[in-house]
């Protein structure tokens, strides 16, 4: 069984150098990395975050 690493929205905001409010807005719009809800709390699986980050390098990336 693999060890899953979960990030809070605050931890992800720090990682991406974004305001927490941006991540909340993205979540409400269906944008950004996948997340799971545990009660009132959103958590981002590190593997999903890394996959999302890789997708951000589109064809126009230098």
Secondary structure, 3 states (H helix, E strand, C coil): CCCCCEEEHHHHHHHHCCCHHHHHHHHHHCCCCCCEEECCEEEEEHHHHHHHHHHCCCCCCC
